[in-house]
Amino acid sequence: MGEEQVRRAADAAMLPLRASLAPAGVTEVHWLPDGDGNPVVWVRVATEAGRVAVESYPWVLPQVQAVLSRVGLSPEKVLALRLEVTSAEAEDRLFEE
């Protein structure tokens, strides 16, 4: 699967991912390829407590993998993806002095 196909599949998955993860408190989802071209999916929640909760849910990674599979991402890329969870609360603290 070429880089353009990976990009298109991952882009197509972001809206359904956000919708399916919203009940868990996810407010934003985006992706970036890592150095090997594998997708890294970033999910954002409002609080650090929410981040800890989302990271503890065993169904989140399989849900992300299922959605990416449905939009045509190759099984190799789906299995190689990495999931990162961040919070708006932690991001706001980055800019505090």
Steps between C-alpha positions, in 0.01 A plus 500: 500500500649831391536808716216678319263205559594489869439874529160480329387203711615661825339833410173324420503331841529812716132607503364148569766454768403821675134405488562149634731620779293804605311306770837441668565876509713530186467848350756486218674234292782541251784295363857542386729243342801393704851469358414167337176630347278322751204698632509650847146587605471780757184535704431800720279522805423796727666398826788295632250279681332439165834415342573242770151354453529473121845343529356239737211394274600173330259559210646829372793360298289224339235761414760718329638198315150393388415843361832526317443153353156602376639797306754285319820529698705184443512244782875555537450872561204440732706266717799737495306808607570672827237673710585811704260669741539861612286746691421867454581545869856368457550697180396822677761435768774492236469876462484592870800674645 
